[in-house]
Amino acid sequence: MADRTPLYLKLAYQEWFDQHPEARMEIATTTVRQQKLPGSPAAYVKNTPGGEVQITKEEFDARYWAREYAPFV
């Protein structure tokens, strides 16, 4: 599947990874997902060996993009 992510978002995601270098090593083993319960705002979590950890939308977006499209990870 072709990556149709706008350049400004790619740059934002790459900047996030530059600020969080440890996340690059986790891409292959740590999945993320969005949870939405009726009447509640969306929550974002990453699955770690220690269990689920809540993360920000920015982290979710960067990790999701990297897992799907990023050749640098």
Buried (B, 14 or more C-beta within 10 A) or exposed (E): EEEEBEEEEBEBBBEBBEEEEEBBEBBEEBBBEEEEEEEEEEBBBBEEEEEEEEBEEEBBBBBBBBBEBBEEB
